[in-house]
Amino acid sequence: MEEVIVTQERSSIGIIPMHKKTLIALGLKKKGQSKKHKMTPQLKGMLRQVGYLLKVEKV
């Protein structure tokens, strides 16, 4: 499985509550924070949902 680094680029203030929960599930709480994840179908769905807040880089 390929790995990706997910970085939160936009603030979570004022976004849909479900999207905020998705960010927390990704391990992101603050703007500028990054986490490494393995690409899975579940992760792809999460990234599609909140992609407007994130930057995704392949490792």
Legacy VTK file of the C-alpha trace (Angstrom):
# vtk DataFile Version 3.0
C-alpha trace
ASCII
DATASET POLYDATA
POINTS 59 float
0.000 0.000 0.000
1.218 3.452 -0.787
1.556 6.006 1.955
0.453 9.631 1.864
1.091 12.665 4.026
-2.081 14.637 4.728
-1.668 18.287 5.780
-4.487 20.547 6.945
-4.163 23.814 5.011
-7.399 25.589 5.940
-8.999 26.251 9.298
-11.863 24.088 10.512
-13.769 27.091 11.919
-17.230 27.374 10.413
-17.214 24.100 8.473
-19.913 21.427 8.491
-19.787 19.495 11.818
-19.483 16.145 9.979
-16.410 17.441 8.143
-14.871 18.523 11.447
-15.337 14.976 12.780
-13.679 13.610 9.651
-10.646 15.849 10.256
-10.408 14.577 13.832
-10.628 10.983 12.555
-7.703 11.778 10.238
-5.760 12.996 13.290
-5.818 16.667 12.288
-6.849 19.333 14.782
-4.930 22.475 13.790
-4.060 24.268 10.590
-0.619 23.180 9.375
-0.716 19.827 11.147
0.383 16.722 9.155
-0.130 12.967 9.509
1.076 9.964 7.535
-1.544 7.396 6.462
-1.714 4.284 4.303
-4.001 4.729 1.296
-7.151 2.627 1.745
-10.653 2.914 0.259
-11.849 4.389 3.566
-9.112 7.027 3.532
-9.889 7.923 -0.098
-13.503 8.622 0.884
-12.424 10.796 3.802
-10.017 12.751 1.602
-12.730 13.262 -1.008
-15.095 14.630 1.655
-12.701 17.180 3.187
-10.252 17.586 0.310
-10.980 21.319 0.128
-9.239 21.722 3.512
-6.221 19.489 2.849
-3.047 18.984 0.860
-2.150 15.352 0.056
1.400 14.274 -0.897
2.597 10.798 -1.874
5.586 9.518 0.113
LINES 1 60
59 0 1 2 3 4 5 6 7 8 9 10 11 12 13 14 15 16 17 18 19 20 21 22 23 24 25 26 27 28 29 30 31 32 33 34 35 36 37 38 39 40 41 42 43 44 45 46 47 48 49 50 51 52 53 54 55 56 57 58
